[in-house]
Structure formats: structure tokens, C-alpha cells
Amino acid sequence: MDHYFEQMFENAVKNMVDKIMNYNDKSLMKWVIDYEPTNGYMFNDSPQLTIIDNLVDEDGHSGASFAICLRRARQELINMTIS
């Protein structure tokens, strides 16, 4: 069962990365890479977070899973830009 949840999480991260990278306004990806929230992502009213939340709505995130997924997606986006 653990493998199932790990795979679900990996799919959610991949979906988030893909949606951010392919969003029509490339400033969204730059914002994700550059932005470091002081209070985390969960209790944050940034309009960019609303955009990302709407992009990945089909993944059915809770506030916590969205925040964890976005942190992981951010790291993957950073790694892609470094490579």
C-alpha cells in the first residue's frame, strides 16, 4: 500500500511541474523558483498559489498535500534550471 501512495505523490508532483512549466505565462515558473514563503505555502494568499491550485485541481490536494507537493515541484524546477 505504501508504494501506491508514493506513486500517487510522484504523479502529483510531475503533474504540478508540468502544469507550471507549460503555463502560458512563464513568469509563474520564475515565481515558483524565486519565491520563498515566510509562512509556508498553506497559509498564504498569493495569487500565484491560486493559479497553481487551479491548475492541479484534479489531483484533489488538501492544503497540506498541496504545500508538500509544491515544495517538491519547486526543487525539481530549480534542478532543471541548474542542469
C-alpha positions in Angstrom: 0.0 0.0 0.0 2.8 2.4 0.7 4.1 2.1 -2.8 0.6 3.1 -4.1 0.8 6.4 -2.1 4.4 7.1 -3.1 3.4 6.6 -6.8 0.3 8.9 -6.3 2.6 11.6 -4.8 5.1 11.3 -7.6 2.4 11.6 -10.1 1.0 14.7 -8.4 4.5 16.3 -8.3 5.0 15.5 -12.0 1.6 17.0 -12.9 2.4 20.1 -10.9 5.8 20.6 -12.5 4.3 20.0 -16.0 1.4 22.5 -15.4 3.8 25.2 -14.0 6.3 24.7 -16.9 3.6 24.8 -19.6 1.5 27.6 -18.1 1.1 30.4 -20.7 2.8 33.0 -18.6 6.4 31.9 -18.0 6.7 34.3 -15.0 4.8 31.6 -13.0 7.7 29.2 -13.2 10.1 32.0 -12.3 7.9 33.0 -9.3 7.9 29.4 -8.0 11.7 29.1 -8.3 12.4 32.5 -6.7 9.6 32.7 -4.1 10.5 31.6 -0.6 7.4 31.9 1.7 7.9 33.1 5.2 4.8 31.4 6.5 4.8 28.5 4.1 2.5 27.8 1.2 -0.5 26.6 3.1 -1.4 29.9 4.8 -0.6 32.2 2.0 -2.9 34.3 -0.2 -0.5 34.8 -3.1 -2.4 35.0 -6.4 0.2 32.7 -8.0 -0.7 29.9 -5.5 -4.3 30.3 -6.5 -3.3 29.8 -10.2 -1.3 26.7 -9.3 -4.0 25.3 -7.2 -6.5 25.7 -10.0 -4.1 24.1 -12.5 -3.8 20.9 -10.4 -7.3 20.9 -9.0 -7.9 17.4 -10.5 -5.3 16.0 -8.1 -7.5 16.6 -5.1 -5.0 18.2 -2.8 -5.6 19.1 0.8 -3.8 22.3 1.9 -1.0 20.2 3.4 -0.5 17.9 0.4 -0.6 21.0 -1.9 2.2 22.6 0.2 4.3 19.5 0.3 3.9 18.8 -3.4 4.7 22.4 -4.3 7.9 22.3 -2.3 9.0 19.2 -4.1 7.9 20.6 -7.5 9.9 23.8 -6.7 13.0 21.8 -6.1 12.6 19.8 -9.3 12.1 23.1 -11.3 15.3 24.5 -9.6 17.2 21.3 -10.5 16.0 21.6 -14.1 17.2 25.2 -14.5 20.6 24.3 -13.0 21.3 21.4 -15.2 
